[in-house]
Amino acid sequence: EAKRYAHSVASILIEGETGSGKELLAQSIHNFSERRKGPFVAVNCAALPEHLLESELFGYEEGAFTGAKKNGKIGKLEAANGGTLILDEISELPIFLQSKLLRVFQEREFERVGGTKVIKLDVRLICITNKNLKELVAQGKFREDLYYRINVLETLSPPLRERLEDIELLIDYFIKKINQTH
């Protein structure tokens, strides 16, 4: 399924329990895609404080806010241009950023915080969550229009207990990896 999805340009939503390998699945999709030579940028939406998330995603211009770097800073969206953008834990995005991102993914362009220059965006979007986004939409905690924008293709990353045949492969991989370092 990952190989099939890699050849599409559509957005992908990967759902699964914590620790089920969702980001590895996203990396595999990127590696099989035409964008494999482009950047692979992952943003953990839950790890950044709400007040920093906007400037991390969009970047900012000099003087955009107190403490802004002298020459500004490119954001994760711009850094991913030409490649793949992973929005991990997308369920944790605040509503105000959900509407901003919806516009970005519809128009394929954005402006840095405090900026006026429109930046064209060419990214493959893969969103990851360990929560049921349909339930969050029903509760009013996630925008329905954004849900349908990011959920063009959907896949599930099942937990290891449901794919026991992978255990031997994983053991071999980790033994080789550990032996390289030790």
N, C-alpha and C positions, 0 to 999 in steps of 0.2 A: 504494500500500500504506500509506503514511504517513497519507493522508487517511482510509482505512478504519480503521486502528488508532486514529486520534484519537477516533473516536466510541465506542470501547470503554472500559471502566473497568479492564480487565485489565492486569497488569504486562507490560512489554515488555523483551525482551533484544535489544540491538543489538550484533552482532558485526562486526568488520572490522579491517583492517590499520590501523596508526598512520597518521594523516593522511588517512583516507578520508572524513572528514566525518560521523563518528558523532554528535558533539554537535550539529551543524547539523541532522541528521535528527531528533534528539530535540527540538530547538527547534521544528522544523516540526510535529511531532506535537502538541506543546503548543499552538502557534499555531492549529492547526485544531480543537482540542478545545474542549469546553464550559468548560474550566478556563483558557482563554487570558487571562482578566482576573485570574486568581489569580497567585500568585508562581511563578517558575521558578527553582528553587534547584539548582545543580549542585555536587557535592562530588567532588573528585578524590581517591579513596581512596589513591592511590599517593603523593600529594604531602604528606600529613600524617604525621608520626611516629606510630607505633602508640600511644604513651602519650597523645597529644593527640586522636586520632581519636574516641575514645568521648565525650569532653566536647564536641567540635565537633559530633558528630551529635546527642547527647542533651541537650546543655546541662548546666548544673549550678546547684546552689543555693549560697547564701552559706556559706562554711566547709566546702564539700565536700572540699577538699584545700588544701594549702599553696599560696598564690598565687592562690586563687580570688578573683574580683572581689567587692567588698562586697555587691552586690545579686544576685549570681549572673549567669547569662547564658543566653539561650535558644539552643538548638542548631539545626542545619540542619533537623532533622525538624519542629520546631515552626515554624520560619520558612517552611517549604514548605506548611504547613497550608492547605487550600483550593486548592492548585495542584499543581504537578508537582515531584517530587524526582528528580534525576538522580544516580545513583551511578556515576560514571565510574571506570574501572579497578577494577570490583568484584572482579576476580580477586585483587587485592592485599589484600583484607580479611583480617585475622587470624581464625583459627578461632573464638576466644572472642567476637569481635564478630559473626561470622556467625550464631552461635546466638542472640545477643541480638536481632539484626535479624530473624531468622526469627520469633521470638515477637512482635515489634512488628508485622510485616506480617500475621501470623495474627490477632492480637487487635485490631489497629488502635488500640493505645494503648501508652503508655510512661511512664516516670518520668525526671526529670532525675537526673543523677549526684548522690547525696547527698539526693535528694528523696523525699517520700512521696506527693505529690499525683499522681494518675493524669491524664495528658493524653491526650485523645482525638485520634486522628490521621485526617485525611481528605486523603490525597495520592494522586496518580497516580504510580506508580513506573516509572521507565525506567532500566534498568541497561545499562551500556556496557562492552565488553571487547575487547581485541585478542588475547586468548588463547582457546583452545578449552576452555570450561568443562567439557565432557563428559570430556575427558582429565584435567583437574584433579580431577574427582570420582573417576574411576577410580584416580588416584594418591593419593587421600585428602587432597588439599590444598584441596578445596572441598566444603562440605556438600551432599550429594545432595538433602536435603529443601529447602534454600534454593534450590538450582538449579531444582527444579521449581516453587517458589513464584514465582521471578522470571521464569521462562521460559514464561509462559502464551502470549504471542505472541512470535514471534521474527522478526527480519529481519536482513538482511545489508547492510552499507554497502560496496559494491564499490569498489575503488581506481579512480582516475581512468583508468588505462590500460585498464580494462574498460568505460569509459563515455566514449569519445572525443567523442560528440555533446555532452557538457557543456562541452567546452573553450571553444567560442565564447561560450556564455553566461557562463562564468566570466571570460573576458577582458573582455567588455563590462561586467560588474559591477565588476571591479577598476579598469578605466579610469575609470569614473564615480566610484568611491569616491576614487581618487587625485586626480582633477581637482577634487573638492570641497575637498580640503585644500591642493592646490598650484595 
